[in-house]
């Protein structure tokens, strides 16, 4: 890292995003990004944040790092080794950028391969994508981020307008099945069959509002709207949903810290904890909703308090690298005790990635 002096709250969000990316680049070669040896959304979401930084700065080191990672996993025929998880579609966003930037057709072939998977993906009876093949008839909120932004970007880049409707259907189905009317939040998962041990016998929903899953949903819809045609008949519905969700998220912001809890609506419980990846995603959603007019401009104040709250938790190591604590590792669906007991990590890519996305959103002109 060229600059190792600690940053302060007065430094720009762009400077914080840069330090986060530089920290990971100094620590890991592209081949070592955890979980090493896999085409995976952990790396994908972080590198997509790095892509935003590259576009803002034009610095080739960021582009080259992304390209190095992708080139490890994409063969010339584009048939990437993936699992039957929506998660593995998410890094396809990097292929779209690399094809546009380099013109190398292998990136198009890889993107087309991932896009083709959606045509045969298993679905619920009403057309909702299963999150993973091992979880029949289950939709998880995480899934809309794993496939939605990639699909709408693909639709625009390669002129496939029918794909917009596929994405919108998933987002609206989740909202109709997983929204809680009392809080305005969305449950982590929904089982259309009602067979999962966690499923509510009447609604099929899981019992809790897990912070990062709600954050993925808001973040994904903001990204989807950005690429959806202005005249799409459901664009206004998605904008309304983001506005409503942002208002609901604000209601559960911790007044003392500006952050949000691992289980969003149960901050009063002593074993619940303030979690950084959901907090950064919520700041992103509040800021975007206010900036784009999806919700009231007063949300910018909540976003500002959240951003400042995140920065108070960040520290620096001896080399000047950023240290982001209290990041929940990946998780399945469960009850309150399940989420409250999840392991917390420092500099887990979930949180480092969402930190970069938050900073890049706040770096946008208001």
Buried (B, 14 or more C-beta within 10 A) or exposed (E): BEEBEEBEEEBEBBBBBBBBBBBBBEBBEBEEBBEEEBBBBBBBBBBBBBBBBBEBBEEEEBBEBBBEBBBBBBEEEBEBEBEBBBBBBBBBBBBBBBBEBEEBEBBBBBBBBBBEBBEEBEBBEEEBBBBBEEBBBBBBBBBBBBBBBBBBBBBBBBEBEEBBEBBBBBBBBBBEBBBBEEBBBBBBBBBBEBEBEBBBEEBBBBBBBBBBBBBBBBBBBBBBBEBBEEEBEBBEBBBEBBBBBBBBBBEBBBEEBBBBBBBBBBBEEEEBBBBBBBBBBBBBBBBBBBBBEBBEEEBBEBBBBBBBBBBEBBEBBEEBBBEBBBBBEBBEBBEBEBBBEBEBBBBBBBBBBBBBBBBBBBBBEE
